[in-house]
């Protein structure tokens, strides 16, 4: 009987330790998604013809992500902004024209 109690206690202790280790791994991590968007028109600063579309989930918001010419910095912008729609349309048109 005491072996069973000892085994259960060790098992519970092991579970608690693994949960706290998992929490500490994610606690200091930076969010890898856009949590807010810029309304500023950065069309002249965009590098290349690539963009990323992010959908809202958790603390992440709907966004279009462009890279800038200066250092390839990621910029999150409002996907509903008129200039963003125009920019994506021109990028898509360039891609279609290459084929």
N, CA, C and O atoms as CSV, one atom per row, in Angstrom:
chain,resi,resn,atom,element,x,y,z
A,1,UNK,N,N,0.819,-1.194,0.000
A,1,UNK,CA,C,0.000,0.000,0.000
A,1,UNK,C,C,0.864,1.259,0.000
A,1,UNK,O,O,0.565,2.207,-0.727
A,2,UNK,N,N,1.919,1.286,0.794
A,2,UNK,CA,C,2.779,2.466,0.871
A,2,UNK,C,C,3.560,2.661,-0.426
A,2,UNK,O,O,3.884,3.790,-0.796
A,3,UNK,N,N,3.865,1.550,-1.123
A,3,UNK,CA,C,4.537,1.673,-2.425
A,3,UNK,C,C,3.619,2.360,-3.431
A,3,UNK,O,O,4.070,3.163,-4.248
A,4,UNK,N,N,2.330,2.038,-3.366
A,4,UNK,CA,C,1.361,2.641,-4.277
A,4,UNK,C,C,1.249,4.145,-4.000
A,4,UNK,O,O,1.226,4.941,-4.938
A,5,UNK,N,N,1.181,4.532,-2.749
A,5,UNK,CA,C,1.085,5.951,-2.385
A,5,UNK,C,C,2.342,6.691,-2.824
A,5,UNK,O,O,2.261,7.804,-3.342
A,6,UNK,N,N,3.498,6.078,-2.620
A,6,UNK,CA,C,4.764,6.671,-3.031
A,6,UNK,C,C,4.812,6.835,-4.552
A,6,UNK,O,O,5.258,7.868,-5.051
A,7,UNK,N,N,4.357,5.830,-5.280
A,7,UNK,CA,C,4.335,5.888,-6.744
A,7,UNK,C,C,3.416,6.996,-7.241
A,7,UNK,O,O,3.776,7.746,-8.149
A,8,UNK,N,N,2.239,7.099,-6.653
A,8,UNK,CA,C,1.280,8.137,-7.040
A,8,UNK,C,C,1.843,9.513,-6.726
A,8,UNK,O,O,1.716,10.437,-7.530
A,9,UNK,N,N,2.462,9.655,-5.566
A,9,UNK,CA,C,3.062,10.939,-5.180
A,9,UNK,C,C,4.157,11.336,-6.155
A,9,UNK,O,O,4.224,12.490,-6.576
A,10,UNK,N,N,5.015,10.394,-6.517
A,10,UNK,CA,C,6.087,10.683,-7.469
A,10,UNK,C,C,5.524,11.046,-8.848
A,10,UNK,O,O,6.037,11.943,-9.518
A,11,UNK,N,N,4.495,10.361,-9.254
A,11,UNK,CA,C,3.864,10.643,-10.539
A,11,UNK,C,C,3.262,12.050,-10.555
A,11,UNK,O,O,3.427,12.776,-11.535
A,12,UNK,N,N,2.577,12.437,-9.499
A,12,UNK,CA,C,2.002,13.782,-9.407
A,12,UNK,C,C,3.094,14.851,-9.395
A,12,UNK,O,O,2.959,15.895,-10.034
A,13,UNK,N,N,4.165,14.583,-8.669
A,13,UNK,CA,C,5.281,15.511,-8.609
A,13,UNK,C,C,5.917,15.687,-9.982
A,13,UNK,O,O,6.266,16.801,-10.372
A,14,UNK,N,N,6.063,14.608,-10.700
A,14,UNK,CA,C,6.615,14.650,-12.050
A,14,UNK,C,C,5.721,15.478,-12.976
A,14,UNK,O,O,6.223,16.270,-13.773
A,15,UNK,N,N,4.418,15.302,-12.878
A,15,UNK,CA,C,3.468,16.073,-13.697
A,15,UNK,C,C,3.562,17.566,-13.383
A,15,UNK,O,O,3.568,18.395,-14.292
A,16,UNK,N,N,3.634,17.902,-12.108
A,16,UNK,CA,C,3.743,19.310,-11.718
A,16,UNK,C,C,5.021,19.941,-12.241
A,16,UNK,O,O,5.008,21.080,-12.707
A,17,UNK,N,N,6.114,19.214,-12.169
A,17,UNK,CA,C,7.400,19.743,-12.652
A,17,UNK,C,C,7.378,19.954,-14.156
A,17,UNK,O,O,7.890,20.964,-14.639
A,18,UNK,N,N,6.807,19.041,-14.897
A,18,UNK,CA,C,6.792,19.188,-16.356
A,18,UNK,C,C,5.888,20.341,-16.780
A,18,UNK,O,O,6.203,21.027,-17.752
A,19,UNK,N,N,4.777,20.578,-16.085
A,19,UNK,CA,C,3.904,21.712,-16.408
A,19,UNK,C,C,4.587,23.039,-16.131
A,19,UNK,O,O,4.478,23.965,-16.935
A,20,UNK,N,N,5.281,23.152,-15.023
A,20,UNK,CA,C,5.942,24.416,-14.709
A,20,UNK,C,C,7.097,24.672,-15.659
A,20,UNK,O,O,7.381,25.829,-15.966
A,21,UNK,N,N,7.772,23.639,-16.136
A,21,UNK,CA,C,8.851,23.803,-17.110
A,21,UNK,C,C,8.287,24.283,-18.442
A,21,UNK,O,O,8.893,25.129,-19.100
A,22,UNK,N,N,7.138,23.756,-18.845
A,22,UNK,CA,C,6.512,24.192,-20.096
A,22,UNK,C,C,6.074,25.644,-20.004
A,22,UNK,O,O,6.214,26.389,-20.974
A,23,UNK,N,N,5.545,26.061,-18.860
A,23,UNK,CA,C,5.122,27.447,-18.679
A,23,UNK,C,C,6.307,28.398,-18.742
A,23,UNK,O,O,6.194,29.487,-19.305
A,24,UNK,N,N,7.428,28.011,-18.180
A,24,UNK,CA,C,8.592,28.898,-18.166
A,24,UNK,C,C,9.191,29.053,-19.555
A,24,UNK,O,O,9.813,30.079,-19.834
A,25,UNK,N,N,9.027,28.076,-20.429
A,25,UNK,CA,C,9.540,28.184,-21.797
A,25,UNK,C,C,8.762,29.208,-22.599
A,25,UNK,O,O,9.347,29.894,-23.437
A,26,UNK,N,N,7.471,29.333,-22.373
A,26,UNK,CA,C,6.650,30.244,-23.159
A,26,UNK,C,C,6.473,31.603,-22.495
A,26,UNK,O,O,6.032,32.546,-23.153
A,27,UNK,N,N,6.798,31.732,-21.229
A,27,UNK,CA,C,6.552,32.968,-20.493
A,27,UNK,C,C,7.336,34.149,-21.055
A,27,UNK,O,O,6.784,35.245,-21.160
A,28,UNK,N,N,8.601,33.965,-21.420
A,28,UNK,CA,C,9.424,35.073,-21.882
A,28,UNK,C,C,9.420,35.273,-23.382
A,28,UNK,O,O,10.061,36.200,-23.877
A,29,UNK,N,N,8.716,34.429,-24.119
A,29,UNK,CA,C,8.736,34.527,-25.578
A,29,UNK,C,C,7.947,35.719,-26.068
A,29,UNK,O,O,6.907,36.073,-25.513
A,30,UNK,N,N,8.461,36.327,-27.115
A,30,UNK,CA,C,7.782,37.425,-27.772
A,30,UNK,C,C,6.722,36.862,-28.708
A,30,UNK,O,O,6.923,35.807,-29.311
A,31,UNK,N,N,5.604,37.551,-28.833
A,31,UNK,CA,C,4.567,37.122,-29.752
A,31,UNK,C,C,5.087,37.289,-31.179
A,31,UNK,O,O,5.620,38.343,-31.526
A,32,UNK,N,N,4.936,36.264,-31.996
A,32,UNK,CA,C,5.439,36.290,-33.361
A,32,UNK,C,C,4.369,36.717,-34.363
A,32,UNK,O,O,4.449,36.384,-35.545
A,33,UNK,N,N,3.382,37.446,-33.891
A,33,UNK,CA,C,2.326,37.884,-34.786
A,33,UNK,C,C,2.055,39.362,-34.552
A,33,UNK,O,O,2.546,39.954,-33.590
A,34,UNK,N,N,1.272,39.944,-35.436
A,34,UNK,CA,C,0.903,41.350,-35.304
A,34,UNK,C,C,-0.218,41.472,-34.277
A,34,UNK,O,O,-1.258,40.825,-34.399
A,35,UNK,N,N,0.004,42.300,-33.275
A,35,UNK,CA,C,-1.029,42.537,-32.277
A,35,UNK,C,C,-1.694,43.891,-32.490
A,35,UNK,O,O,-2.671,44.233,-31.824
A,36,UNK,N,N,-1.142,44.656,-33.437
A,36,UNK,CA,C,-1.744,45.933,-33.857
A,36,UNK,C,C,-1.223,46.246,-35.252
A,36,UNK,O,O,-0.221,45.683,-35.693
A,37,UNK,N,N,-1.914,47.148,-35.942
A,37,UNK,CA,C,-1.530,47.489,-37.313
A,37,UNK,C,C,-1.283,48.990,-37.444
A,37,UNK,O,O,-1.812,49.799,-36.683
A,38,UNK,N,N,-0.473,49.326,-38.421
A,38,UNK,CA,C,-0.193,50.720,-38.728
A,38,UNK,C,C,-1.151,51.175,-39.822
A,38,UNK,O,O,-1.516,50.398,-40.703
A,39,UNK,N,N,-1.548,52.424,-39.758
A,39,UNK,CA,C,-2.405,53.003,-40.797
A,39,UNK,C,C,-1.579,53.810,-41.800
A,39,UNK,O,O,-2.105,54.276,-42.811
A,40,UNK,N,N,-0.281,53.971,-41.516
A,40,UNK,CA,C,0.612,54.772,-42.351
A,40,UNK,C,C,0.863,54.082,-43.696
A,40,UNK,O,O,1.068,52.870,-43.747
A,41,UNK,N,N,0.844,54.851,-44.768
A,41,UNK,CA,C,1.127,54.337,-46.104
A,41,UNK,C,C,2.640,54.182,-46.257
A,41,UNK,O,O,3.373,55.170,-46.297
A,42,UNK,N,N,3.090,52.948,-46.342
A,42,UNK,CA,C,4.518,52.674,-46.492
A,42,UNK,C,C,4.833,52.081,-47.863
A,42,UNK,O,O,5.868,51.437,-48.033
A,43,UNK,N,N,3.956,52.290,-48.838
A,43,UNK,CA,C,4.103,51.650,-50.150
A,43,UNK,C,C,5.455,51.937,-50.804
A,43,UNK,O,O,5.977,51.082,-51.519
A,44,UNK,N,N,6.023,53.099,-50.581
A,44,UNK,CA,C,7.327,53.450,-51.182
A,44,UNK,C,C,8.480,52.725,-50.497
A,44,UNK,O,O,9.572,52.631,-51.057
A,45,UNK,N,N,8.250,52.217,-49.300
A,45,UNK,CA,C,9.308,51.553,-48.526
A,45,UNK,C,C,9.281,50.028,-48.619
A,45,UNK,O,O,10.135,49.357,-48.039
A,46,UNK,N,N,8.304,49.477,-49.348
A,46,UNK,CA,C,8.146,48.020,-49.397
A,46,UNK,C,C,9.221,47.387,-50.269
A,46,UNK,O,O,9.524,47.862,-51.363
A,47,UNK,N,N,9.785,46.308,-49.754
A,47,UNK,CA,C,10.837,45.573,-50.445
A,47,UNK,C,C,10.217,44.389,-51.189
A,47,UNK,O,O,9.520,43.576,-50.582
A,48,UNK,N,N,10.462,44.286,-52.485
A,48,UNK,CA,C,10.010,43.141,-53.270
A,48,UNK,C,C,8.517,43.112,-53.517
A,48,UNK,O,O,7.814,44.102,-53.312
A,49,UNK,N,N,8.048,41.959,-53.960
A,49,UNK,CA,C,6.629,41.764,-54.276
A,49,UNK,C,C,5.984,40.715,-53.387
A,49,UNK,O,O,5.020,40.062,-53.785
A,50,UNK,N,N,6.516,40.555,-52.185
A,50,UNK,CA,C,5.985,39.551,-51.273
A,50,UNK,C,C,5.279,40.207,-50.095
A,50,UNK,O,O,5.662,41.285,-49.640
A,51,UNK,N,N,4.261,39.546,-49.621
A,51,UNK,CA,C,3.552,39.978,-48.417
A,51,UNK,C,C,3.000,38.737,-47.734
A,51,UNK,O,O,2.927,37.659,-48.322
A,52,UNK,N,N,2.622,38.915,-46.503
A,52,UNK,CA,C,2.050,37.814,-45.722
A,52,UNK,C,C,0.701,38.264,-45.187
A,52,UNK,O,O,0.561,39.391,-44.712
A,53,UNK,N,N,-0.285,37.391,-45.261
A,53,UNK,CA,C,-1.621,37.684,-44.754
A,53,UNK,C,C,-1.778,36.977,-43.408
A,53,UNK,O,O,-1.606,35.761,-43.317
A,54,UNK,N,N,-2.100,37.733,-42.377
A,54,UNK,CA,C,-2.305,37.157,-41.041
A,54,UNK,C,C,-3.767,37.296,-40.654
A,54,UNK,O,O,-4.341,38.381,-40.740
A,55,UNK,N,N,-4.364,36.195,-40.228
A,55,UNK,CA,C,-5.743,36.243,-39.742
A,55,UNK,C,C,-5.751,36.345,-38.224
A,55,UNK,O,O,-4.802,35.931,-37.558
A,56,UNK,N,N,-6.820,36.893,-37.692
A,56,UNK,CA,C,-6.932,37.103,-36.249
A,56,UNK,C,C,-7.080,35.770,-35.526
A,56,UNK,O,O,-7.864,34.911,-35.927
A,57,UNK,N,N,-6.309,35.617,-34.453
A,57,UNK,CA,C,-6.438,34.474,-33.546
A,57,UNK,C,C,-5.729,34.836,-32.249
A,57,UNK,O,O,-4.600,35.328,-32.258
A,58,UNK,N,N,-6.397,34.589,-31.154
A,58,UNK,CA,C,-5.815,34.967,-29.859
A,58,UNK,C,C,-5.593,36.461,-29.794
A,58,UNK,O,O,-6.505,37.245,-30.054
A,59,UNK,N,N,-4.373,36.857,-29.447
A,59,UNK,CA,C,-4.069,38.288,-29.385
A,59,UNK,C,C,-3.616,38.846,-30.734
A,59,UNK,O,O,-3.362,40.045,-30.852
A,60,UNK,N,N,-3.514,37.999,-31.738
A,60,UNK,CA,C,-3.113,38.424,-33.082
A,60,UNK,C,C,-4.309,39.026,-33.816
A,60,UNK,O,O,-5.440,38.571,-33.647
A,61,UNK,N,N,-4.055,40.050,-34.630
A,61,UNK,CA,C,-5.114,40.746,-35.356
A,61,UNK,C,C,-4.996,40.483,-36.856
A,61,UNK,O,O,-3.957,40.024,-37.330
A,62,UNK,N,N,-6.065,40.778,-37.598
A,62,UNK,CA,C,-5.996,40.708,-39.054
A,62,UNK,C,C,-4.976,41.735,-39.521
A,62,UNK,O,O,-5.026,42.897,-39.117
A,63,UNK,N,N,-4.054,41.308,-40.370
A,63,UNK,CA,C,-3.010,42.215,-40.831
A,63,UNK,C,C,-2.396,41.708,-42.122
A,63,UNK,O,O,-2.447,40.520,-42.438
A,64,UNK,N,N,-1.819,42.638,-42.853
A,64,UNK,CA,C,-0.950,42.319,-43.976
A,64,UNK,C,C,0.445,42.698,-43.509
A,64,UNK,O,O,0.645,43.770,-42.938
A,65,UNK,N,N,1.405,41.822,-43.751
A,65,UNK,CA,C,2.770,42.068,-43.309
A,65,UNK,C,C,3.657,42.271,-44.533
A,65,UNK,O,O,3.764,41.400,-45.396
A,66,UNK,N,N,4.285,43.433,-44.586
A,66,UNK,CA,C,5.243,43.754,-45.639
A,66,UNK,C,C,6.633,43.840,-45.029
A,66,UNK,O,O,6.776,44.075,-43.829
A,67,UNK,N,N,7.654,43.652,-45.854
A,67,UNK,CA,C,9.043,43.887,-45.446
A,67,UNK,C,C,9.478,45.209,-46.065
A,67,UNK,O,O,9.113,45.531,-47.195
A,68,UNK,N,N,10.261,45.964,-45.310
A,68,UNK,CA,C,10.717,47.261,-45.809
A,68,UNK,C,C,12.107,47.148,-46.430
A,68,UNK,O,O,12.846,46.200,-46.163
A,69,UNK,N,N,12.447,48.125,-47.255
A,69,UNK,CA,C,13.761,48.172,-47.899
A,69,UNK,C,C,14.862,48.371,-46.868
A,69,UNK,O,O,15.966,47.848,-47.024
A,70,UNK,N,N,14.566,49.122,-45.822
A,70,UNK,CA,C,15.549,49.377,-44.775
A,70,UNK,C,C,15.598,48.208,-43.799
A,70,UNK,O,O,14.745,48.093,-42.919
A,71,UNK,N,N,16.577,47.359,-43.954
A,71,UNK,CA,C,16.789,46.274,-43.002
A,71,UNK,C,C,15.782,45.143,-43.050
A,71,UNK,O,O,15.844,44.246,-42.210
A,72,UNK,N,N,14.865,45.148,-43.989
A,72,UNK,CA,C,13.886,44.069,-44.091
A,72,UNK,C,C,12.941,43.979,-42.912
A,72,UNK,O,O,12.411,42.909,-42.610
A,73,UNK,N,N,12.730,45.107,-42.243
A,73,UNK,CA,C,11.862,45.155,-41.066
A,73,UNK,C,C,10.431,44.763,-41.443
A,73,UNK,O,O,9.931,45.155,-42.497
A,74,UNK,N,N,9.780,43.991,-40.575
A,74,UNK,CA,C,8.383,43.602,-40.790
A,74,UNK,C,C,7.470,44.729,-40.331
A,74,UNK,O,O,7.632,45.261,-39.233
A,75,UNK,N,N,6.511,45.090,-41.177
A,75,UNK,CA,C,5.541,46.118,-40.817
A,75,UNK,C,C,4.144,45.541,-40.993
A,75,UNK,O,O,3.805,45.022,-42.056
A,76,UNK,N,N,3.346,45.634,-39.950
A,76,UNK,CA,C,1.973,45.145,-39.962
A,76,UNK,C,C,1.050,46.300,-40.308
A,76,UNK,O,O,1.064,47.336,-39.643
A,77,UNK,N,N,0.244,46.120,-41.354
A,77,UNK,CA,C,-0.643,47.192,-41.801
A,77,UNK,C,C,-2.082,46.687,-41.882
A,77,UNK,O,O,-2.345,45.485,-41.922
A,78,UNK,N,N,-2.998,47.651,-41.905
A,78,UNK,CA,C,-4.430,47.356,-41.946
A,78,UNK,C,C,-4.805,46.771,-43.310
A,78,UNK,O,O,-4.636,47.446,-44.326
A,79,UNK,N,N,-5.310,45.534,-43.360
A,79,UNK,CA,C,-5.661,44.925,-44.648
A,79,UNK,C,C,-6.831,45.609,-45.353
A,79,UNK,O,O,-7.043,45.392,-46.546
A,80,UNK,N,N,-7.590,46.432,-44.632
A,80,UNK,CA,C,-8.728,47.125,-45.235
A,80,UNK,C,C,-8.381,48.506,-45.770
A,80,UNK,O,O,-9.226,49.159,-46.382
A,81,UNK,N,N,-7.153,48.959,-45.551
A,81,UNK,CA,C,-6.745,50.275,-46.039
A,81,UNK,C,C,-6.693,50.250,-47.566
A,81,UNK,O,O,-6.238,49.276,-48.165
A,82,UNK,N,N,-7.160,51.324,-48.183
A,82,UNK,CA,C,-7.218,51.396,-49.646
A,82,UNK,C,C,-5.836,51.207,-50.273
A,82,UNK,O,O,-5.705,50.493,-51.267
A,83,UNK,N,N,-4.810,51.836,-49.706
A,83,UNK,CA,C,-3.478,51.724,-50.300
A,83,UNK,C,C,-2.935,50.297,-50.211
A,83,UNK,O,O,-2.171,49.868,-51.075
A,84,UNK,N,N,-3.327,49.564,-49.173
A,84,UNK,CA,C,-2.881,48.177,-49.007
A,84,UNK,C,C,-3.526,47.303,-50.085
A,84,UNK,O,O,-2.856,46.476,-50.704
A,85,UNK,N,N,-4.811,47.488,-50.300
A,85,UNK,CA,C,-5.507,46.718,-51.342
A,85,UNK,C,C,-4.906,46.996,-52.714
A,85,UNK,O,O,-4.734,46.082,-53.520
A,86,UNK,N,N,-4.589,48.258,-52.973
A,86,UNK,CA,C,-3.983,48.646,-54.249
A,86,UNK,C,C,-2.597,48.019,-54.393
A,86,UNK,O,O,-2.235,47.536,-55.466
A,87,UNK,N,N,-1.827,48.031,-53.309
A,87,UNK,CA,C,-0.477,47.460,-53.316
A,87,UNK,C,C,-0.519,45.961,-53.594
A,87,UNK,O,O,0.256,45.452,-54.403
A,88,UNK,N,N,-1.418,45.267,-52.927
A,88,UNK,CA,C,-1.542,43.815,-53.128
A,88,UNK,C,C,-1.984,43.517,-54.557
A,88,UNK,O,O,-1.483,42.582,-55.181
A,89,UNK,N,N,-2.920,44.308,-55.074
A,89,UNK,CA,C,-3.383,44.111,-56.451
A,89,UNK,C,C,-2.238,44.280,-57.438
A,89,UNK,O,O,-2.121,43.514,-58.395
A,90,UNK,N,N,-1.395,45.280,-57.210
A,90,UNK,CA,C,-0.269,45.490,-58.134
A,90,UNK,C,C,0.765,44.382,-57.994
A,90,UNK,O,O,1.380,43.988,-58.986
A,91,UNK,N,N,0.967,43.873,-56.790
A,91,UNK,CA,C,1.896,42.754,-56.596
A,91,UNK,C,C,1.373,41.488,-57.272
A,91,UNK,O,O,2.129,40.749,-57.903
A,92,UNK,N,N,0.098,41.253,-57.133
A,92,UNK,CA,C,-0.538,40.076,-57.736
A,92,UNK,C,C,-0.486,40.168,-59.247
A,92,UNK,O,O,-0.259,39.167,-59.927
A,93,UNK,N,N,-0.698,41.371,-59.778
A,93,UNK,CA,C,-0.658,41.596,-61.223
A,93,UNK,C,C,0.742,41.329,-61.766
A,93,UNK,O,O,0.889,40.752,-62.844
A,94,UNK,N,N,1.759,41.740,-61.035
A,94,UNK,CA,C,3.143,41.488,-61.436
A,94,UNK,C,C,3.401,39.991,-61.493
A,94,UNK,O,O,4.000,39.497,-62.449
A,95,UNK,N,N,2.950,39.263,-60.470
A,95,UNK,CA,C,3.144,37.822,-60.423
A,95,UNK,C,C,2.451,37.122,-61.579
A,95,UNK,O,O,3.022,36.217,-62.187
A,96,UNK,N,N,1.213,37.533,-61.892
A,96,UNK,CA,C,0.450,36.927,-62.999
A,96,UNK,C,C,1.147,37.228,-64.314
A,96,UNK,O,O,1.217,36.361,-65.185
A,97,UNK,N,N,1.673,38.461,-64.478
A,97,UNK,CA,C,2.359,38.860,-65.694
A,97,UNK,C,C,3.627,38.065,-65.955
A,97,UNK,O,O,4.044,37.934,-67.106
A,98,UNK,N,N,4.251,37.529,-64.907
A,98,UNK,CA,C,5.488,36.744,-65.068
A,98,UNK,C,C,5.217,35.381,-65.672
A,98,UNK,O,O,6.096,34.802,-66.310
A,99,UNK,N,N,4.009,34.858,-65.479
A,99,UNK,CA,C,3.692,33.497,-65.930
A,99,UNK,C,C,3.416,33.437,-67.373
A,99,UNK,O,O,3.133,32.363,-67.904
